[in-house]
Amino acid sequence: MRAVLLVVFITGSVCLYHFTPVKEFFTPQVLDQFIQVFGVWSPIAFILIEALSICLFVPASIPLVLGAGIFGAYSGFLYGWIGAVTGAVGAFFIGRFLGRDFVASLIGKRLERYDDAIEQNGFVTVLYLRLLNTPFTPLNFGIGLTKVHFRDFFFGTALGVIVSIFAVTFLGGIIKEVWVSGRWGDLISPKVFFALALFVFSASLPMVIRKIKRQRAGVEQ
């Protein structure tokens, strides 16, 4: 029954965002107006909205970019990072509560060895998958179905997403500042080049990791 509920939850969440007016909420104007209603509590409101949206399979990049536009590059990064980790934790526990027992009942002896290996190397596994920019929300639910301990998942996620989130929010915040000020000449500045370099580094990091892994495998052979 729990497994059925998990399937219904995931299917309903995907349909809710893609086929209902909920999608219109995640626009700069609408979200900004809604957040400002909370005044000094607007950062907390944004964090909770981002966390909930991640649990509901809204692409994580959407609230991250919107947060950078609302709060700026640096605050947008901080609130976006907290919201992303909070949403990841929520999705992890949903997957663990609704699907873990069902998955465990299907695992045979052969797959059980892999499950045990993931449990023993939980932090490294999660950190590696985050650095590879594995789809954020599906990974949250997927790890919840394994034997990975919450501690390993939490710290692996918190550390693994820092670079990619900072790159997205920093670049988004700078572009928003230039757009509002109208000073297009500011696009040619050290900050912009740094943001672009960080974004390229974040995007190329998975390829670097794979290359290093292949080289190590060749040396071991």
Backbone hydrogen bonds in HBPLUS format (Angstrom, degrees):
<---DONOR---> <-ACCEPTOR-->    atom                        ^
c    i                          cat <-CA-CA->   ^        H-A-AA   ^      H-
h    n   atom  resd res      DA  || num        DHA   H-A  angle D-A-AA Bond
n    s   type  num  typ     dist DA aas  dist angle  dist       angle   num
A0005-LEU N   A0001-MET O   2.95 MM   4  6.24 156.3  2.01 147.4 153.9     1
A0006-LEU N   A0002-ARG O   2.88 MM   4  6.21 147.8  1.99 147.7 156.9     2
A0007-VAL N   A0003-ALA O   3.07 MM   4  6.36 159.0  2.11 148.3 152.7     3
A0008-VAL N   A0004-VAL O   2.92 MM   4  6.17 162.4  1.95 152.6 157.8     4
A0009-PHE N   A0005-LEU O   2.79 MM   4  5.92 155.4  1.85 145.3 152.6     5
A0010-ILE N   A0006-LEU O   2.94 MM   4  6.14 168.2  1.95 153.2 155.5     6
A0011-THR N   A0007-VAL O   2.94 MM   4  6.04 168.2  1.95 150.7 154.7     7
A0012-GLY N   A0008-VAL O   2.82 MM   4  5.82 162.4  1.85 146.9 152.9     8
A0013-SER N   A0009-PHE O   2.87 MM   4  5.98 153.6  1.94 146.3 153.7     9
A0014-VAL N   A0010-ILE O   3.03 MM   4  6.25 165.1  2.05 152.7 155.7    10
A0015-CYS N   A0011-THR O   3.03 MM   4  6.23 165.1  2.06 151.0 155.4    11
A0016-LEU N   A0012-GLY O   2.82 MM   4  5.88 148.5  1.92 143.2 152.6    12
A0017-TYR N   A0013-SER O   3.23 MM   4  6.48 154.5  2.29 148.6 152.5    13
A0018-HIS N   A0014-VAL O   3.10 MM   4  6.23 169.0  2.12 152.4 155.9    14
A0019-PHE N   A0015-CYS O   2.86 MM   4  5.35 153.2  1.94 143.7 148.4    15
A0023-LYS N   A0020-THR O   3.46 MM   3  6.54 165.8  2.48 128.8 127.7    16
A0024-GLU N   A0021-PRO O   2.94 MM   3  5.49 143.6  2.07 114.5 123.8    17
A0025-PHE N   A0022-VAL O   2.97 MM   3  5.47 153.7  2.04 113.0 121.2    18
A0026-PHE N   A0023-LYS O   3.26 MM   3  5.76 143.3  2.40 109.2 117.0    19
A0031-LEU N   A0027-THR O   2.99 MM   4  5.89 166.3  2.01 163.0 166.8    20
A0032-ASP N   A0028-PRO O   3.05 MM   4  5.80 153.3  2.12 136.1 144.3    21
A0033-GLN N   A0029-GLN O   3.05 MM   4  6.16 165.5  2.07 148.9 152.8    22
A0034-PHE N   A0030-VAL O   3.02 MM   4  6.20 157.6  2.07 148.7 155.2    23
A0035-ILE N   A0031-LEU O   2.89 MM   4  6.03 160.5  1.92 151.3 156.4    24
A0036-GLN N   A0032-ASP O   3.00 MM   4  6.14 162.9  2.03 152.7 156.8    25
A0038-PHE N   A0035-ILE O   3.06 MM   3  5.86 155.7  2.12 123.1 128.3    26
A0039-GLY N   A0036-GLN O   3.15 MM   3  5.44 166.3  2.17 111.0 115.2    27
A0041-TRP N   A0038-PHE O   2.98 MM   3  5.17 152.0  2.06 136.0 130.7    28
A0042-SER N   A0039-GLY O   3.00 MM   3  5.39 160.1  2.04 118.2 120.0    29
A0045-ALA N   A0041-TRP O   2.98 MM   4  6.29 160.1  2.02 155.4 162.0    30
A0046-PHE N   A0042-SER O   2.87 MM   4  6.05 159.3  1.91 152.2 157.3    31
A0047-ILE N   A0043-PRO O   2.93 MM   4  6.18 161.2  1.97 148.8 153.8    32
A0048-LEU N   A0044-ILE O   2.99 MM   4  6.22 162.6  2.02 152.5 156.3    33
A0049-ILE N   A0045-ALA O   2.94 MM   4  6.14 157.5  1.99 148.1 154.8    34
A0050-GLU N   A0046-PHE O   2.83 MM   4  6.03 164.6  1.85 156.8 160.8    35
A0051-ALA N   A0047-ILE O   2.90 MM   4  6.09 162.2  1.93 147.8 153.1    36
A0052-LEU N   A0048-LEU O   2.91 MM   4  6.07 164.2  1.94 149.1 153.3    37
A0053-SER N   A0049-ILE O   2.87 MM   4  6.01 158.3  1.91 148.5 155.1    38
A0054-ILE N   A0050-GLU O   2.97 MM   4  6.20 152.0  2.05 149.6 156.3    39
A0055-CYS N   A0051-ALA O   3.15 MM   4  6.46 157.4  2.21 146.1 151.9    40
A0056-LEU N   A0052-LEU O   3.04 MM   4  6.29 133.6  2.26 140.6 153.6    41
A0058-VAL N   A0053-SER O   2.87 MM   5  5.20 165.4  1.89 157.0 152.7    42
A0057-PHE N   A0054-ILE O   3.11 MM   3  5.14 155.9  2.17 112.6 111.6    43
A0062-ILE N   A0059-PRO O   3.07 MM   3  5.82 150.6  2.16 120.7 127.6    44
A0064-LEU N   A0060-ALA O   3.39 MM   4  6.49 155.4  2.45 147.0 154.0    45
A0065-VAL N   A0061-SER O   2.99 MM   4  6.08 164.0  2.02 148.7 151.6    46
A0066-LEU N   A0062-ILE O   3.06 MM   4  6.24 165.6  2.08 154.8 159.4    47
A0067-GLY N   A0063-PRO O   2.81 MM   4  5.80 151.8  1.88 140.6 148.4    48
A0068-ALA N   A0064-LEU O   3.08 MM   4  6.34 151.0  2.16 144.1 151.1    49
A0069-GLY N   A0065-VAL O   3.09 MM   4  6.39 149.2  2.19 143.4 151.7    50
A0070-ILE N   A0066-LEU O   2.98 MM   4  6.25 143.0  2.12 145.3 155.5    51
A0071-PHE N   A0067-GLY O   2.88 MM   4  5.90 174.7  1.88 156.1 157.9    52
A0072-GLY N   A0068-ALA O   2.88 MM   4  4.82 134.7  2.09 124.3 132.6    53
A0076-GLY N   A0072-GLY O   2.87 MM   4  5.28 135.6  2.07 127.0 140.8    54
A0077-PHE N   A0073-ALA O   3.04 MM   4  6.07 142.0  2.19 131.0 139.9    55
A0078-LEU N   A0074-TYR O   3.13 MM   4  6.47 164.3  2.16 149.9 152.8    56
A0079-TYR N   A0075-SER O   2.93 MM   4  6.11 179.4  1.93 160.7 160.5    57
A0080-GLY N   A0076-GLY O   2.84 MM   4  5.67 149.6  1.93 135.5 145.5    58
A0081-TRP N   A0077-PHE O   2.79 MM   4  5.85 156.3  1.84 150.1 156.1    59
A0082-ILE N   A0078-LEU O   3.05 MM   4  6.27 166.3  2.07 150.6 154.1    60
A0083-GLY N   A0079-TYR O   2.89 MM   4  6.00 162.9  1.92 147.2 152.7    61
A0084-ALA N   A0080-GLY O   2.86 MM   4  5.95 152.4  1.93 142.6 150.4    62
A0085-VAL N   A0081-TRP O   3.01 MM   4  6.19 165.9  2.03 152.1 155.2    63
A0086-THR N   A0082-ILE O   2.90 MM   4  6.04 159.3  1.94 148.4 155.0    64
A0087-GLY N   A0083-GLY O   2.87 MM   4  6.00 160.7  1.91 146.1 151.4    65
A0088-ALA N   A0084-ALA O   2.88 MM   4  6.06 151.5  1.96 143.8 152.2    66
A0089-VAL N   A0085-VAL O   2.95 MM   4  6.19 155.1  2.01 147.6 153.7    67
A0090-GLY N   A0086-THR O   3.02 MM   4  6.33 158.2  2.07 148.0 153.9    68
A0091-ALA N   A0087-GLY O   2.95 MM   4  6.19 164.8  1.98 152.5 155.8    69
A0092-PHE N   A0088-ALA O   2.87 MM   4  6.01 153.0  1.95 145.9 154.1    70
A0093-PHE N   A0089-VAL O   3.07 MM   4  6.33 160.6  2.11 151.9 155.2    71
A0094-ILE N   A0090-GLY O   3.05 MM   4  6.28 149.0  2.15 145.0 154.1    72
A0095-GLY N   A0091-ALA O   2.94 MM   4  6.15 168.1  1.96 152.6 155.2    73
A0096-ARG N   A0092-PHE O   2.84 MM   4  6.04 154.5  1.91 145.2 153.5    74
A0097-PHE N   A0093-PHE O   2.87 MM   4  5.86 163.4  1.90 143.7 147.9    75
A0098-LEU N   A0094-ILE O   2.97 MM   4  5.95 167.0  1.99 151.4 155.5    76
A0099-GLY N   A0095-GLY O   2.91 MM   4  5.34 149.8  2.00 134.6 143.0    77
A0103-VAL N   A0099-GLY O   3.04 MM   4  6.22 164.8  2.06 158.2 162.6    78
A0104-ALA N   A0100-ARG O   2.85 MM   4  6.03 162.6  1.88 155.9 161.1    79
A0105-SER N   A0101-ASP O   3.06 MM   4  6.23 143.5  2.19 139.3 148.2    80
A0106-LEU N   A0103-VAL O   3.03 MM   3  5.24 143.3  2.17 103.2 114.1    81
A0107-ILE N   A0103-VAL O   3.18 MM   4  6.41 129.5  2.45 146.4 159.8    82
A0112-GLU N   A0108-GLY O   2.87 MM   4  5.89 140.9  2.02 146.1 158.1    83
A0114-TYR N   A0111-LEU O   3.12 MM   3  5.29 120.4  2.49  98.8 112.6    84
A0115-ASP N   A0111-LEU O   3.04 MM   4  6.37 156.1  2.10 149.8 157.1    85
A0116-ASP N   A0112-GLU O   2.90 MM   4  6.10 154.9  1.96 146.4 152.7    86
A0117-ALA N   A0113-ARG O   2.93 MM   4  6.14 151.2  2.02 141.0 149.3    87
A0118-ILE N   A0114-TYR O   2.90 MM   4  6.14 155.4  1.96 149.2 155.2    88
A0119-GLU N   A0115-ASP O   3.04 MM   4  6.26 151.3  2.13 141.0 148.9    89
A0120-GLN N   A0116-ASP O   2.99 MM   4  6.27 157.3  2.05 149.3 154.5    90
A0121-ASN N   A0117-ALA O   3.06 MM   4  6.22 141.8  2.21 142.1 151.9    91
A0125-THR N   A0121-ASN O   2.90 MM   4  5.97 160.2  1.94 156.0 162.6    92
A0126-VAL N   A0122-GLY O   2.93 MM   4  6.09 172.4  1.94 158.1 159.6    93
A0127-LEU N   A0123-PHE O   2.89 MM   4  5.99 168.6  1.90 154.0 158.0    94
A0128-TYR N   A0124-VAL O   2.88 MM   4  5.92 160.4  1.92 146.3 152.0    95
A0129-LEU N   A0125-THR O   2.99 MM   4  6.21 162.7  2.02 150.6 155.1    96
A0130-ARG N   A0126-VAL O   2.92 MM   4  6.13 151.6  2.00 150.5 158.5    97
A0131-LEU N   A0127-LEU O   2.96 MM   4  6.19 158.9  2.01 150.2 155.7    98
A0132-LEU N   A0128-TYR O   3.03 MM   4  6.27 135.8  2.23 140.4 152.6    99
A0134-THR N   A0129-LEU O   3.22 MM   5  5.72 167.5  2.23 167.5 167.1   100
A0133-ASN N   A0130-ARG O   2.93 MM   3  5.10 157.4  1.98 108.6 114.2   101
A0139-LEU N   A0135-PRO O   3.20 MM   4  6.16 151.7  2.28 147.4 155.5   102
A0140-ASN N   A0136-PHE O   3.15 MM   4  6.49 147.5  2.26 146.5 155.7   103
A0140-ASN N   A0137-THR O   3.00 MM   3  5.08 119.1  2.38 100.1 115.5   104
A0141-PHE N   A0137-THR O   3.25 MM   4  6.64 161.8  2.29 163.0 164.6   105
A0142-GLY N   A0138-PRO O   2.82 MM   4  5.93 158.3  1.87 147.1 154.5   106
A0143-ILE N   A0139-LEU O   2.84 MM   4  5.90 168.2  1.86 154.1 155.2   107
A0144-GLY N   A0140-ASN O   3.26 MM   4  6.40 147.2  2.38 135.9 144.8   108
A0145-LEU N   A0142-GLY O   3.04 MM   3  5.30 145.9  2.16 103.1 113.0   109
A0146-THR N   A0143-ILE O   3.02 MM   3  5.29 158.1  2.07 108.9 116.0   110
A0153-PHE N   A0149-HIS O   3.06 MM   4  6.38 160.0  2.10 153.3 159.5   111
A0154-PHE N   A0150-PHE O   2.80 MM   4  5.95 165.8  1.82 160.4 163.6   112
A0155-PHE N   A0151-ARG O   3.14 MM   4  6.30 178.3  2.14 155.6 155.1   113
A0156-GLY N   A0152-ASP O   2.94 MM   4  5.78 153.3  2.01 141.2 149.8   114
A0157-THR N   A0153-PHE O   2.93 MM   4  5.92 153.1  2.00 143.8 150.7   115
A0158-ALA N   A0154-PHE O   2.87 MM   4  6.02 171.5  1.87 154.6 157.5   116
A0159-LEU N   A0155-PHE O   3.09 MM   4  6.03 160.4  2.13 142.7 147.0   117
A0160-GLY N   A0156-GLY O   2.97 MM   4  5.72 147.5  2.08 131.2 141.5   118
A0161-VAL N   A0157-THR O   3.16 MM   4  6.07 146.5  2.28 155.7 156.8   119
A0165-ILE N   A0161-VAL O   2.99 MM   4  5.97 165.4  2.01 156.7 161.3   120
A0166-PHE N   A0162-ILE O   2.91 MM   4  5.96 163.4  1.94 151.7 157.0   121
A0167-ALA N   A0163-VAL O   2.96 MM   4  6.10 159.2  2.00 149.2 155.1   122
A0168-VAL N   A0164-SER O   3.10 MM   4  6.28 163.8  2.12 147.4 151.0   123
A0169-THR N   A0165-ILE O   2.93 MM   4  6.04 175.6  1.94 158.5 160.0   124
A0170-PHE N   A0166-PHE O   2.84 MM   4  5.64 158.6  1.89 144.9 151.9   125
A0171-LEU N   A0167-ALA O   3.19 MM   4  6.08 163.3  2.22 139.2 144.2   126
A0172-GLY N   A0168-VAL O   2.94 MM   4  6.00 158.2  1.99 143.7 150.9   127
A0173-GLY N   A0169-THR O   2.79 MM   4  5.83 156.4  1.85 145.1 151.5   128
A0174-ILE N   A0170-PHE O   3.10 MM   4  6.26 158.7  2.15 145.2 150.1   129
A0175-ILE N   A0171-LEU O   3.07 MM   4  6.26 165.8  2.09 151.1 154.9   130
A0176-LYS N   A0172-GLY O   3.05 MM   4  6.19 152.7  2.12 143.7 151.2   131
A0177-GLU N   A0173-GLY O   3.03 MM   4  6.27 155.2  2.09 146.1 152.4   132
A0178-VAL N   A0174-ILE O   3.01 MM   4  6.29 160.5  2.05 154.3 158.9   133
A0179-TRP N   A0175-ILE O   2.94 MM   4  6.10 155.6  2.00 144.7 151.9   134
A0180-VAL N   A0176-LYS O   2.96 MM   4  6.17 161.2  2.00 152.6 156.5   135
A0181-SER N   A0177-GLU O   2.98 MM   4  6.06 166.4  2.00 149.2 153.5   136
A0182-GLY N   A0178-VAL O   2.85 MM   4  5.68 142.2  1.99 141.4 151.0   137
A0184-TRP N   A0182-GLY O   3.10 MM   2  5.67 126.0  2.40 105.3  90.2   138
A0186-ASP N   A0183-ARG O   2.96 MM   3  5.75 160.4  2.00 119.0 124.8   139
A0187-LEU N   A0184-TRP O   3.06 MM   3  5.65 164.2  2.08 113.6 118.7   140
A0188-ILE N   A0185-GLY O   3.09 MM   3  5.83 162.3  2.13 116.1 121.1   141
A0193-PHE N   A0189-SER O   3.11 MM   4  6.43 166.9  2.13 159.0 162.6   142
A0194-PHE N   A0190-PRO O   2.84 MM   4  5.96 152.0  1.91 146.1 154.4   143
A0195-ALA N   A0191-LYS O   2.88 MM   4  6.11 157.0  1.93 146.3 152.5   144
A0196-LEU N   A0192-VAL O   2.87 MM   4  6.12 161.2  1.91 153.3 158.1   145
A0197-ALA N   A0193-PHE O   2.88 MM   4  5.99 158.8  1.92 143.7 150.1   146
A0198-LEU N   A0194-PHE O   2.87 MM   4  6.05 154.6  1.94 147.1 154.2   147
A0199-PHE N   A0195-ALA O   2.89 MM   4  6.09 151.4  1.97 143.6 151.9   148
A0200-VAL N   A0196-LEU O   2.85 MM   4  6.12 160.9  1.89 152.4 157.1   149
A0201-PHE N   A0197-ALA O   2.86 MM   4  6.03 155.9  1.92 143.5 150.9   150
A0202-SER N   A0198-LEU O   2.86 MM   4  6.06 156.4  1.92 145.3 151.6   151
A0203-ALA N   A0199-PHE O   2.95 MM   4  6.19 154.5  2.01 145.9 152.9   152
A0204-SER N   A0200-VAL O   2.86 MM   4  6.03 147.6  1.96 147.8 156.7   153
A0205-LEU N   A0201-PHE O   2.89 MM   4  5.82 123.4  2.22 142.4 155.3   154
A0207-MET N   A0204-SER O   3.08 MM   3  5.45 119.2  2.47 107.1 121.1   155
A0208-VAL N   A0204-SER O   3.12 MM   4  6.46 155.4  2.19 153.4 161.0   156
A0209-ILE N   A0205-LEU O   2.93 MM   4  6.18 162.0  1.97 158.3 162.8   157
A0210-ARG N   A0206-PRO O   2.95 MM   4  6.17 161.8  1.99 149.3 154.2   158
A0211-LYS N   A0207-MET O   2.96 MM   4  6.12 155.9  2.02 145.2 151.7   159
A0212-ILE N   A0208-VAL O   2.98 MM   4  6.22 161.9  2.01 152.0 156.4   160
A0213-LYS N   A0209-ILE O   2.92 MM   4  6.11 156.2  1.97 147.9 155.1   161
A0214-ARG N   A0210-ARG O   2.91 MM   4  6.16 154.9  1.97 148.4 154.6   162
A0215-GLN N   A0211-LYS O   2.95 MM   4  6.19 157.0  2.00 148.6 155.0   163
A0216-ARG N   A0212-ILE O   2.95 MM   4  6.17 159.1  1.99 149.8 155.0   164
A0217-ALA N   A0213-LYS O   2.96 MM   4  6.16 153.5  2.03 143.3 151.0   165
A0218-GLY N   A0214-ARG O   2.93 MM   4  6.18 148.9  2.03 144.2 152.4   166
A0219-VAL N   A0215-GLN O   2.99 MM   4  6.27 150.4  2.08 145.7 153.5   167
A0220-GLU N   A0216-ARG O   2.95 MM   4  6.19 160.9  1.99 150.7 155.6   168
A0221-GLN N   A0217-ALA O   3.11 MM   4  6.27 143.4  2.25 139.0 148.0   169
